[in-house]
Amino acid sequence: KSHPCQPRLPFADTPRGAMAPLAARRSTGLAAVAGALGLAAGSLQAFSCAFLAPSPSSPPALRGLTTGSTLAGASVDVAGSSDVLAQARAALLARKALKVDLTGKVAFIAGVADTSGYGWAIARELANAGATVLIGTWPPVLKLFEGTLKKASTNEARKLDDGSLMEIAKIYPLDAMFDAPEDVPEDVKTNKRYAGVGQYTIGEVVEQVKADYGKVDILVHSLANGPEVTKPLLETSRQGYLAASSASAYSLVSMVSRFAPLMPPGGSVLSLSYIASQRVIPGYGGGMSSAKAQLESDTRTLAWEAGRKYGIRVNTISAGPLKSRAASAIGTGPGGKTFIERAIDYSTSNAPLTLPLYAENVGTTALCLSTDLMAGVTGMTMYVDMGLHAMGTAIDSPAYEGLDKPPMTPGSAN
């Protein structure tokens, strides 16, 4: 079945054997068109139908080509050109000219409660591309978050690239510690902070989203909580350890298992991890390093299982340190610096790129992973940390005293 954005080619019903002459012309046609592309690079225009739910059976290079599309400044008559495949393949050389359009896609981002974190940055980039954005927020801070969004001071954070303000289609109360109403303990049910918010377990939220929108194309897990995060692992209680795993890792498993039936083939699941899953990060305790290791391991297994069962992709982004509200709450150590401030200082001193890491760096990476640009990528941990994960030693260590100081990345603050 063809997609509206996929033109029906004149040789669509041609037997496979009869395609040989065309295949022979492909390489020469590609070279010619590639040359034209090089001469007219400044004239590249976005294809209007790029990434709009293409037919899974259509060649990737053809997704986004329509009759009358513009390639290197020249009109391409897709229906009438005998070299259309060669031209489509040449278009891959101009992939940056393709317009990423997520209009009609529904994105659910769980774990957003302010405008300072990675979850918000991801939501903004998805909204920039035209996606319908839904948010899942922890019930005790739901009203505070809704109030923040109404303030004029938040408008700058909501501003999209075209100058308009990001609209959140709906905010759902979500406590990812609970899968169903029967899992909620009595002390939570009667807690005043949960009063009047409505249904908030994962299963209940999934049913609400299904009734409201019918599907979810992009699922983002931006959740983490460790009640004993300031404690060393040796001092972490069983209850604290399991709570960190439940909120920060198992919640992804639960969300994927329940949202996946609503996700069309080609859908994308993303979560956020941290280098403490692989390296020792003093101060990141309470079982949180273990929870992040679980998250990354589960990402690989879920990619296999959900890929085979539903045709969706599952990846995680291991993000560098960011001074978000949540990260700043981890605690203050000796010298008056918080954990996250020390982590940022260490990163800018020792990462291959000494530039500051912004939430937008993770937002744009998440956007890319959510589109057909990454259709072949699943089960991966993507590092967005200015390269810090690649380092095996700290260059600001006393062991390097007396050696020439490595230069800073151009544009870095001294």
C-alpha positions as CSV (number, residue, x, y, z in Angstrom):
1,K,0.0,0.0,0.0
2,S,1.4,3.4,-0.9
3,H,1.5,6.4,1.3
4,P,0.0,9.7,0.0
5,C,3.5,11.1,0.0
6,Q,4.9,8.2,-2.0
7,P,4.4,8.6,-5.7
8,R,3.3,5.6,-7.8
9,L,6.2,5.0,-10.2
10,P,5.6,4.1,-13.8
11,F,7.6,0.8,-13.3
12,A,5.9,-0.1,-10.0
13,D,4.4,-3.3,-11.4
14,T,7.5,-4.2,-13.5
15,P,8.8,-7.7,-12.9
16,R,12.0,-7.8,-10.9
17,G,14.1,-9.2,-13.8
18,A,13.1,-6.3,-16.1
19,M,14.7,-3.8,-13.6
20,A,18.2,-4.8,-14.6
21,P,18.6,-2.1,-17.3
22,L,17.5,0.5,-14.8
23,A,20.0,-0.8,-12.2
24,A,22.7,-0.4,-14.8
25,R,21.8,3.3,-15.3
26,R,21.6,3.9,-11.6
27,S,25.3,4.5,-10.9
28,T,25.8,6.9,-13.8
29,G,22.7,8.7,-13.0
30,L,23.7,9.1,-9.4
31,A,27.1,10.5,-10.4
32,A,25.5,13.0,-12.7
33,V,22.9,14.2,-10.2
34,A,25.5,14.2,-7.4
35,G,27.6,16.6,-9.5
36,A,24.6,18.8,-10.0
37,L,24.0,18.8,-6.3
38,G,27.5,20.0,-5.6
39,L,27.0,22.9,-8.0
40,A,23.7,23.9,-6.6
41,A,24.1,23.2,-2.9
42,G,22.8,26.6,-2.0
43,S,19.5,26.0,-3.7
44,L,18.5,22.8,-1.9
45,Q,15.0,23.0,-0.6
46,A,13.1,20.8,1.9
47,F,10.9,18.1,0.6
48,S,7.4,18.8,1.9
49,C,6.4,15.3,2.8
50,A,9.7,14.1,4.4
51,F,9.2,11.8,7.4
52,L,5.4,12.0,7.4
53,A,4.7,8.4,8.3
54,P,6.2,6.9,5.1
55,S,5.2,3.5,3.9
56,P,7.5,1.0,5.5
57,S,7.8,-0.8,2.1
58,S,9.0,2.2,0.2
59,P,12.7,2.8,-0.4
60,P,14.1,5.2,2.2
61,A,15.4,7.5,-0.5
62,L,12.0,7.9,-2.0
63,R,10.3,8.8,1.3
64,G,9.6,12.5,0.9
65,L,9.8,12.8,-2.9
66,T,6.6,14.0,-4.5
67,T,5.7,15.0,-8.0
68,G,7.0,18.5,-8.5
69,S,9.6,18.2,-5.6
70,T,12.6,20.4,-5.9
71,L,16.1,18.9,-6.0
72,A,19.1,21.2,-6.2
73,G,16.9,24.0,-7.4
74,A,15.4,22.1,-10.4
75,S,11.9,20.7,-10.5
76,V,11.8,16.9,-10.5
77,D,8.9,15.3,-12.3
78,V,8.9,12.1,-10.2
79,A,6.1,10.4,-12.2
80,G,7.7,11.0,-15.5
81,S,11.4,10.6,-14.9
82,S,13.0,7.3,-15.9
83,D,15.9,8.0,-13.6
84,V,13.8,8.8,-10.6
85,L,15.6,6.2,-8.4
86,A,19.0,7.6,-9.2
87,Q,17.7,11.1,-8.4
88,A,16.2,9.9,-5.2
89,R,19.4,8.2,-4.1
90,A,21.3,11.4,-4.9
91,A,18.9,13.2,-2.6
92,L,20.4,11.3,0.2
93,L,23.5,13.4,-0.2
94,A,21.3,16.4,0.7
95,R,19.7,14.8,3.7
96,K,20.2,18.0,5.7
97,A,17.9,19.7,3.3
98,L,15.0,17.4,4.3
99,K,12.4,18.9,6.5
100,V,11.8,17.0,9.7
101,D,8.0,17.3,10.0
102,L,6.3,15.5,12.9
103,T,2.9,17.0,12.2
104,G,0.3,14.3,13.2
105,K,2.7,12.5,15.5
106,V,1.8,12.3,19.2
107,A,4.6,12.4,21.8
108,F,4.2,11.5,25.4
109,I,7.0,12.8,27.7
110,A,6.9,11.5,31.2
111,G,8.7,13.2,34.1
112,V,8.5,16.9,33.1
113,A,7.8,19.3,36.0
114,D,9.7,22.5,35.1
115,T,11.4,24.2,32.2
116,S,15.0,23.6,33.3
117,G,15.6,19.9,32.6
118,Y,16.2,17.6,29.7
119,G,12.6,16.5,29.5
120,W,11.4,20.0,28.7
121,A,14.1,20.5,26.1
122,I,13.0,17.3,24.4
123,A,9.4,18.4,24.5
124,R,10.3,21.8,23.0
125,E,12.3,20.2,20.1
126,L,9.4,17.8,19.3
127,A,7.0,20.7,19.4
128,N,9.3,22.6,17.1
129,A,8.9,19.8,14.5
130,G,5.1,19.9,14.8
131,A,4.4,17.0,17.1
132,T,1.5,17.0,19.5
133,V,3.1,17.1,22.9
134,L,1.6,15.4,26.0
135,I,3.2,15.6,29.4
136,G,3.1,13.2,32.4
137,T,3.9,15.0,35.7
138,W,4.3,13.8,39.2
139,P,1.0,14.5,41.0
140,P,2.4,16.4,44.0
141,V,3.9,19.1,41.7
142,L,1.2,19.1,39.0
143,K,-0.6,22.3,40.1
144,L,2.7,24.1,40.6
145,F,3.8,23.1,37.1
146,E,0.5,24.2,35.6
147,G,0.8,27.5,37.4
148,T,4.4,28.0,36.1
149,L,3.2,27.5,32.5
150,K,0.7,30.3,32.9
151,K,3.3,32.9,34.0
152,A,4.6,35.4,31.5
153,S,8.1,34.7,32.8
154,T,7.8,31.2,31.3
155,N,7.1,32.5,27.8
156,E,10.8,32.6,26.8
157,A,11.2,28.9,27.7
158,R,8.1,28.1,25.7
159,K,9.2,30.1,22.6
160,L,9.7,28.0,19.5
161,D,12.0,28.7,16.6
162,D,9.2,30.4,14.6
163,G,8.5,32.8,17.5
164,S,5.3,31.0,18.6
165,L,4.8,29.6,22.1
166,M,4.9,25.9,22.7
167,E,1.5,24.4,23.4
168,I,1.2,21.3,25.6
169,A,-1.9,19.5,24.4
170,K,-2.5,17.9,27.8
171,I,-0.8,17.3,31.1
172,Y,-1.6,14.1,32.8
173,P,-0.8,13.3,36.5
174,L,1.6,10.4,36.5
175,D,3.2,8.5,39.3
176,A,5.4,5.9,37.6
177,M,5.9,4.0,40.9
178,F,2.5,2.4,40.4
179,D,1.1,0.3,37.5
180,A,-2.5,0.0,38.6
181,P,-4.8,1.5,41.3
182,E,-4.4,-1.6,43.5
183,D,-0.7,-0.9,43.7
184,V,-1.2,2.4,45.4
185,P,-0.7,2.2,49.2
186,E,-3.2,3.8,51.6
187,D,-0.8,6.5,52.7
188,V,-0.5,7.7,49.2
189,K,-4.2,7.5,48.4
190,T,-5.0,9.7,51.4
191,N,-2.1,12.1,50.9
192,K,-3.3,15.7,50.5
193,R,-0.8,16.2,47.7
194,Y,-2.6,13.6,45.6
195,A,-6.1,14.9,46.4
196,G,-8.2,15.8,43.4
197,V,-5.6,15.0,40.7
198,G,-7.6,12.1,39.3
199,Q,-6.1,8.8,37.9
200,Y,-2.4,8.7,38.0
201,T,-1.1,5.1,37.7
202,I,0.7,4.1,34.5
203,G,-2.1,1.8,33.4
204,E,-4.7,4.5,34.0
205,V,-2.8,7.2,32.2
206,V,-2.3,4.9,29.2
207,E,-6.1,4.3,29.0
208,Q,-6.6,8.1,29.2
209,V,-4.2,8.8,26.4
210,K,-5.8,6.0,24.3
211,A,-9.2,7.6,24.7
212,D,-7.9,11.1,24.1
213,Y,-5.6,10.5,21.1
214,G,-5.8,6.9,20.1
215,K,-2.0,6.4,19.7
216,V,1.5,7.5,20.8
217,D,4.2,7.7,18.2
218,I,7.0,8.9,20.5
219,L,7.4,7.9,24.2
220,V,10.0,9.6,26.3
221,H,10.9,8.4,29.8
222,S,12.5,11.3,31.7
223,L,12.0,9.8,35.1
224,A,14.5,9.2,38.0
225,N,14.2,9.3,41.7
226,G,16.3,7.9,44.5
227,P,15.1,8.8,48.0
228,E,18.6,8.0,49.4
229,V,20.7,9.4,46.6
230,T,22.9,11.3,49.0
231,K,23.9,8.1,50.8
232,P,26.9,6.0,49.7
233,L,25.9,2.6,48.4
234,L,27.3,1.0,51.6
235,E,24.8,2.9,53.7
236,T,21.8,2.5,51.3
237,S,18.9,0.6,52.7
238,R,17.1,-2.2,50.8
239,Q,14.0,0.0,50.7
240,G,15.9,2.9,49.3
241,Y,17.7,0.8,46.8
242,L,14.6,-0.9,45.5
243,A,12.7,2.5,45.4
244,A,15.4,3.9,43.1
245,S,15.2,0.9,40.8
246,S,11.4,1.0,40.7
247,A,11.1,4.7,39.9
248,S,14.1,5.0,37.7
249,A,14.3,1.7,35.8
250,Y,11.3,-0.6,36.1
251,S,9.1,2.4,35.3
252,L,10.5,2.2,31.7
253,V,9.6,-1.5,31.4
254,S,6.1,-0.8,32.7
255,M,5.6,2.1,30.4
256,V,6.8,0.3,27.3
257,S,4.7,-2.8,28.0
258,R,1.6,-0.7,28.4
259,F,2.2,2.1,25.8
260,A,3.6,-0.2,23.0
261,P,0.1,-1.5,21.9
262,L,-0.8,2.1,21.1
263,M,2.4,2.7,19.1
264,P,2.5,2.3,15.4
265,P,5.4,0.4,13.8
266,G,8.3,2.7,13.5
267,G,7.5,4.4,16.9
268,S,10.3,5.5,19.1
269,V,10.9,5.1,22.8
270,L,13.6,7.1,24.5
271,S,14.9,7.3,28.1
272,L,17.6,9.3,29.9
273,S,20.6,7.7,31.6
274,Y,23.9,8.9,33.1
275,I,27.5,7.8,33.0
276,A,27.3,6.5,36.6
277,S,25.8,3.4,35.0
278,Q,29.3,2.6,33.7
279,R,31.7,4.5,35.9
280,V,32.0,5.3,39.6
281,I,30.6,8.8,40.3
282,P,31.1,9.6,44.0
283,G,28.0,11.4,45.4
284,Y,25.6,9.7,43.1
285,G,24.4,7.1,45.6
286,G,21.4,5.5,47.0
287,G,21.3,2.8,44.3
288,M,20.9,5.3,41.5
289,S,24.0,4.2,39.7
290,S,22.6,0.6,39.8
291,A,19.2,1.9,38.5
292,K,20.9,3.6,35.5
293,A,22.8,0.4,34.8
294,Q,19.5,-1.5,34.9
295,L,17.9,1.1,32.6
296,E,20.6,0.7,29.9
297,S,20.4,-3.1,30.1
298,D,16.6,-3.0,29.9
299,T,16.9,-0.7,26.9
300,R,18.7,-3.4,25.0
301,T,16.3,-6.2,26.0
302,L,13.2,-4.0,25.3
303,A,14.6,-3.1,21.9
304,W,14.7,-6.8,21.0
305,E,11.3,-7.7,22.5
306,A,9.3,-4.6,21.5
307,G,11.1,-4.5,18.1
308,R,9.9,-8.0,17.3
309,K,6.5,-7.7,18.8
310,Y,5.5,-4.1,17.9
311,G,8.1,-2.9,15.4
312,I,9.2,0.0,17.6
313,R,12.6,1.2,18.5
314,V,14.0,1.7,22.1
315,N,17.1,3.8,22.8
316,T,18.5,5.7,25.8
317,I,20.5,8.9,25.9
318,S,23.3,9.1,28.5
319,A,23.4,12.8,29.1
320,G,26.1,14.8,30.7
321,P,25.6,16.8,33.9
322,L,23.1,19.7,33.7
323,K,22.2,22.1,36.6
324,S,18.5,21.4,36.5
325,R,16.2,21.8,39.4
326,A,16.1,18.1,40.1
327,A,19.8,17.6,39.8
328,S,20.5,20.6,42.1
329,A,18.5,18.9,44.8
330,I,20.9,16.0,45.1
331,G,22.7,17.9,47.9
332,T,25.6,20.2,48.9
333,G,29.0,18.8,49.9
334,P,32.1,20.3,51.5
335,G,33.0,23.7,50.2
336,G,29.4,24.7,49.5
337,K,29.2,23.2,46.0
338,T,26.4,20.9,45.1
339,F,27.0,17.5,43.5
340,I,25.9,18.7,40.1
341,E,28.1,21.8,40.2
342,R,31.1,19.6,40.9
343,A,30.1,17.2,38.1
344,I,29.8,20.1,35.6
345,D,33.2,21.5,36.7
346,Y,34.8,18.1,36.2
347,S,33.2,17.7,32.8
348,T,34.3,21.0,31.4
349,S,37.9,20.4,32.7
350,N,38.3,16.9,31.4
351,A,35.9,16.3,28.4
352,P,37.2,16.3,24.9
353,L,34.9,19.3,24.2
354,T,35.3,21.8,27.0
355,L,32.2,23.7,25.9
356,P,29.2,23.8,28.3
357,L,26.5,21.2,27.8
358,Y,23.0,22.7,27.3
359,A,19.7,21.0,27.6
360,E,19.1,21.7,23.9
361,N,22.0,19.4,23.0
362,V,20.0,16.5,24.4
363,G,16.8,17.9,23.0
364,T,18.0,17.9,19.4
365,T,19.6,14.4,19.8
366,A,16.3,13.1,21.1
367,L,14.5,14.7,18.1
368,C,16.8,13.0,15.7
369,L,16.3,9.6,17.4
370,S,12.6,10.1,17.2
371,T,12.5,10.4,13.4
372,D,13.2,8.2,10.4
373,L,16.7,9.6,10.3
374,M,17.4,7.0,12.9
375,A,15.1,4.3,11.6
376,G,17.8,1.7,11.8
377,V,19.0,2.5,15.3
378,T,17.6,0.7,18.3
379,G,19.0,-0.8,21.6
380,M,21.6,1.9,21.8
381,T,23.0,4.1,24.5
382,M,23.7,7.4,22.9
383,Y,26.2,9.6,24.8
384,V,25.6,13.3,24.8
385,D,28.2,14.5,27.2
386,M,30.8,16.4,25.2
387,G,32.7,13.1,25.0
388,L,33.4,12.7,28.7
389,H,32.5,9.0,28.6
390,A,35.5,8.4,26.3
391,M,38.0,9.5,28.8
392,G,40.0,7.0,30.9
393,T,41.8,9.5,33.1
394,A,41.3,13.1,34.4
395,I,43.7,15.6,32.9
396,D,43.3,17.9,35.9
397,S,44.8,15.2,38.1
398,P,47.9,16.1,40.1
399,A,49.5,13.3,38.1
400,Y,49.7,15.7,35.1
401,E,51.4,18.5,37.0
402,G,54.5,19.7,35.1
403,L,53.2,18.8,31.7
404,D,51.9,21.3,29.1
405,K,48.3,22.1,29.8
406,P,46.1,20.8,26.9
407,P,44.4,23.6,25.0
408,M,40.7,24.4,25.6
409,T,38.1,23.8,22.9
410,P,37.8,27.0,20.8
411,G,35.0,29.1,22.1
412,S,35.3,27.7,25.7
413,A,35.4,30.0,28.7
414,N,38.8,30.3,30.2
